[in-house]
Amino acid sequence: MAAASLAVGFVVGVLSGLLGVGGGMFLVPIFKLGYLMDSLMCTATSLFTIIPTSISGAVSRIRNRTCVPKLGIAAGLGGAVTSPLGVWLATQSPDWAIMGAAALVIAYSATTMFRKALAVPKGAAPQKRGAGKGNSADAPADGAPNAAASGATPETADSSQSPAIIDGPVDVGRRQLLLFAGIGLVAGLASGYVGVGGGFLMVPMMISLAHLSMRYTSGTSLIAVMILAVPGVVTQAVLGNINWVAGIAVACGSVPGAMLGARLVPRVPERQLRFLFAGFLIVAAIMLVVNQFASVA
């Protein structure tokens, strides 16, 4: 069981560092089927394991400069406000309601990511932007003049396509901070309720609303996950719902895995990263369905 925990943790960690998720969508059914925990303990232990995993990935992302720390902190603080509320709602809800909510959110996220992946032309490079004046995340990014000034390719800057992908440091203003705090509020509620980090919801929302590249979005999401999971874990610990032995065992594998995943990000093209994230959501949804059927049985 110890060897299996390390192996599972390592795989979850790689996915976390690469895609900007906490890995809870995999951990919840694994704890259910492999450790025979009840649903509430599964979500609580998963939420605990997410913290060291996301810290490891976030630190690597900050060092590699593949994230926007200020926006991640804003989303994390927003999520920290609503995460305990999600935990409380989970204690008042039947298992089928928790899994049903997770399925609906996953369906939204997977659909969004597949659509965003298809919108990226094959071989297209994300639009590069520096941190100079006028390069904020909410600056117009879909017009030909701006694209020409920033050196974007015609494929990424075509006004008939979706807004150009921003792949570089950006100036952060009040509007972006409020936007990401709002994203965190929604993700924090889902995180506490379903027992996951919230990255599976934040990443599609950040891409849709801020038009950051996948590698910057996933890194920013990891910072948010690292913060928003803390209040939920504290709440679950007070309630005595965490299986500390299982959580620590899996975290021993997920921490180095997240570091490796973060290093792999620059080697994977934008389009493939988006498809990989959407595929991850589909696999997670299948695992949750299996988990639910096992609970009924």
C-alpha positions in Angstrom: 0.0 0.0 0.0 2.9 2.4 0.7 4.5 1.7 -2.7 1.1 2.2 -4.4 0.5 5.5 -2.5 3.9 6.8 -3.7 3.2 5.8 -7.3 -0.3 7.3 -7.3 1.0 10.4 -5.7 3.8 10.8 -8.2 1.4 10.5 -11.2 -1.1 13.0 -9.6 1.8 15.3 -8.9 3.0 15.4 -12.5 -0.5 16.2 -13.7 -0.8 18.9 -11.0 2.5 20.6 -11.9 1.8 20.3 -15.7 -1.9 21.3 -15.8 -2.3 23.5 -12.8 -4.8 21.3 -10.9 -4.6 19.9 -7.4 -5.2 16.4 -8.5 -8.3 16.0 -6.3 -10.4 14.7 -9.2 -8.2 11.6 -9.2 -7.5 11.4 -5.5 -11.2 11.3 -4.4 -12.1 8.1 -6.3 -8.7 6.6 -5.5 -9.2 7.1 -1.8 -12.7 5.7 -2.1 -11.8 2.5 -4.0 -8.2 1.9 -2.8 -8.5 2.9 0.8 -12.2 2.2 1.3 -12.9 5.5 2.9 -16.3 7.0 3.2 -17.1 9.9 0.8 -16.6 12.7 3.4 -13.1 11.3 4.4 -12.2 11.0 0.8 -12.9 14.6 0.1 -11.2 15.8 3.3 -8.0 13.7 2.7 -7.9 14.8 -0.9 -8.1 18.4 0.1 -5.2 18.0 2.5 -3.0 16.2 0.0 -3.6 19.0 -2.5 -1.7 21.6 -0.3 1.8 20.1 -0.4 1.3 19.1 -4.0 0.3 22.6 -5.2 3.0 24.2 -3.1 5.7 22.1 -4.8 4.3 22.9 -8.3 3.7 26.6 -7.5 7.3 27.1 -6.2 8.7 25.6 -9.4 6.4 27.7 -11.6 7.5 30.9 -9.8 11.1 30.0 -10.3 10.5 29.3 -14.0 8.4 32.4 -14.4 5.4 30.6 -15.9 2.7 32.2 -13.8 1.3 35.5 -12.7 1.7 35.5 -8.9 -0.5 38.5 -8.1 -3.4 37.1 -10.0 -2.9 33.7 -8.4 -2.9 35.2 -4.9 -6.1 37.2 -5.8 -7.9 34.0 -7.0 -6.6 32.1 -4.0 -7.8 34.7 -1.4 -11.2 34.7 -3.1 -11.4 31.0 -3.0 -10.3 30.9 0.7 -13.4 32.9 1.6 -15.8 30.4 0.1 -14.0 27.1 0.6 -15.2 26.6 4.2 -18.7 27.2 3.0 -18.3 24.5 0.4 -17.0 22.1 3.2 -20.1 22.9 5.3 -22.4 22.3 2.4 -20.7 18.9 1.7 -21.4 17.8 5.3 -25.1 18.6 4.7 -25.4 16.9 1.3 -25.9 13.3 0.3 -23.2 11.5 -1.7 -25.1 11.6 -5.0 -25.5 15.4 -4.7 -21.7 15.9 -4.3 -20.9 13.6 -7.2 -23.6 15.2 -9.3 -22.2 18.6 -8.8 -18.7 17.4 -9.6 -20.0 15.9 -12.8 -21.7 19.1 -14.0 -18.7 21.2 -13.3 -16.4 18.7 -15.1 -18.7 18.7 -18.1 -18.6 22.5 -18.3 -14.8 22.5 -17.9 -14.1 19.7 -20.4 -16.4 21.3 -23.0 -14.8 24.7 -22.6 -11.3 23.3 -22.9 -12.0 21.3 -26.0 -13.5 24.3 -27.6 -10.5 26.5 -26.6 -8.1 23.8 -27.9 -9.8 23.6 -31.2 -9.6 27.4 -31.5 -5.8 27.3 -31.5 -4.4 26.6 -35.0 -1.9 23.8 -35.4 1.6 25.1 -35.1 0.5 28.5 -33.8 2.6 30.1 -31.1 1.0 32.1 -28.3 1.3 35.9 -28.6 4.3 37.2 -26.7 3.8 40.2 -24.4 6.3 42.0 -22.2 5.6 43.7 -19.0 5.7 47.2 -20.4 3.0 49.9 -20.3 -0.1 49.0 -22.0 0.4 45.2 -21.9 -2.0 44.4 -19.2 -4.1 41.3 -19.3 -7.2 43.2 -20.1 -5.7 45.2 -23.0 -7.2 44.6 -26.4 -5.6 41.5 -27.9 -7.8 40.7 -30.9 -7.0 43.5 -33.3 -4.5 43.5 -36.1 -2.6 46.6 -35.1 -1.9 45.3 -31.6 -0.9 41.9 -33.0 1.5 43.5 -35.4 3.1 45.6 -32.6 3.6 42.6 -30.4 5.0 40.3 -33.1 2.1 37.8 -33.1 1.6 35.5 -36.1 -1.4 36.1 -38.4 -2.9 32.8 -37.1 -3.0 33.9 -33.5 -3.9 37.5 -34.2 -6.7 37.1 -36.8 -9.7 39.1 -35.6 -12.0 36.3 -36.9 -10.5 34.0 -34.4 -10.7 34.1 -30.6 -8.6 36.8 -28.9 -4.9 36.3 -29.1 -3.3 34.2 -26.4 -1.1 36.2 -24.0 2.1 34.3 -23.2 4.3 36.5 -21.1 4.5 38.8 -18.1 1.6 41.2 -17.8 0.9 44.4 -15.8 -1.7 43.6 -13.2 -4.4 46.2 -12.6 -7.5 46.5 -10.4 -9.8 45.0 -13.0 -7.7 41.9 -13.3 -7.4 41.4 -9.6 -11.2 41.7 -9.1 -11.8 39.3 -12.0 -9.5 36.7 -10.6 -10.8 37.1 -7.1 -14.3 36.4 -8.6 -13.0 33.3 -10.3 -11.5 32.2 -6.9 -14.9 32.7 -5.2 -16.6 30.3 -7.5 -13.7 27.8 -7.5 -13.3 27.9 -3.7 -17.0 26.9 -3.2 -16.5 24.0 -5.6 -13.2 23.0 -4.0 -14.7 22.7 -0.5 -17.8 21.0 -1.7 -16.3 18.3 -3.9 -12.9 18.0 -2.1 -10.7 19.1 -5.0 -8.3 22.0 -5.5 -10.5 24.0 -7.8 -8.0 24.1 -10.7 -10.2 22.0 -12.9 -12.7 25.0 -12.8 -10.2 27.9 -12.6 -8.1 27.0 -15.6 -10.9 27.1 -18.1 -12.3 30.3 -16.6 -8.9 32.0 -16.6 -8.3 31.1 -20.2 -11.8 32.2 -21.3 -11.8 35.5 -19.4 -8.2 36.6 -19.3 -6.9 34.9 -22.5 -3.6 33.8 -20.8 -1.7 31.0 -22.4 -2.2 27.5 -20.9 1.2 27.5 -19.3 0.7 30.8 -17.6 -2.9 29.9 -16.6 -1.9 26.6 -15.1 0.9 28.1 -13.1 -1.3 30.9 -11.8 -4.0 28.3 -10.9 -1.5 26.4 -8.8 -0.8 29.4 -6.7 -4.5 29.9 -6.2 -5.0 26.3 -5.3 -2.2 26.4 -2.8 -4.0 29.2 -0.9 -7.7 28.4 -1.3 -7.4 24.8 0.0 -6.0 25.9 3.4 -9.3 27.0 5.1 -11.1 23.9 3.9 -8.4 21.7 5.2 -8.4 23.4 8.6 -12.2 23.0 8.7 -12.0 19.3 7.8 -9.2 18.8 10.4 -11.3 20.3 13.1 -14.1 18.0 12.2 -11.8 15.0 12.3 -12.4 13.9 8.7 -8.8 13.6 7.4 -7.0 10.3 7.1 -3.5 11.7 7.9 -1.6 8.5 7.1 -3.0 8.1 3.6 -2.7 11.8 2.8 0.9 12.0 3.9 1.8 8.8 2.0 0.4 10.1 -1.2 1.9 13.5 -0.7 5.4 12.0 -0.5 5.0 11.0 -4.1 3.0 14.0 -5.4 5.6 16.6 -4.2 8.4 15.5 -6.5 5.9 14.7 -9.2 4.6 18.3 -9.2 8.2 19.6 -9.5 8.7 17.3 -12.6 5.4 18.3 -14.1 6.3 22.0 -13.8 9.5 21.5 -15.6 7.7 19.7 -18.5 5.4 22.7 -19.2 7.8 24.6 -21.7 8.2 21.4 -23.8 4.5 20.9 -24.5 2.8 23.1 -27.2 -0.2 25.3 -26.2 -2.7 23.3 -28.3 -1.5 20.0 -26.9 -1.7 21.3 -23.3 -5.3 22.3 -23.7 -6.3 19.0 -25.2 -4.4 17.2 -22.4 -6.3 19.2 -19.8 -9.6 18.3 -21.5 -8.6 14.7 -21.6 -7.7 14.8 -18.0 -11.2 16.0 -17.1 -12.8 13.2 -19.1 -10.7 10.5 -17.3 -11.5 12.2 -14.0 -15.2 12.2 -14.8 -15.1 8.5 -15.6 -13.3 7.8 -12.3 -16.0 9.7 -10.4 -18.8 7.7 -12.1 -17.0 4.5 -11.1 -16.6 5.8 -7.6 -20.3 6.6 -7.4 -21.4 3.1 -8.7 -19.0 1.5 -6.2 -20.6 3.6 -3.4 -24.1 2.4 -4.4 -22.9 -1.2 -4.6 
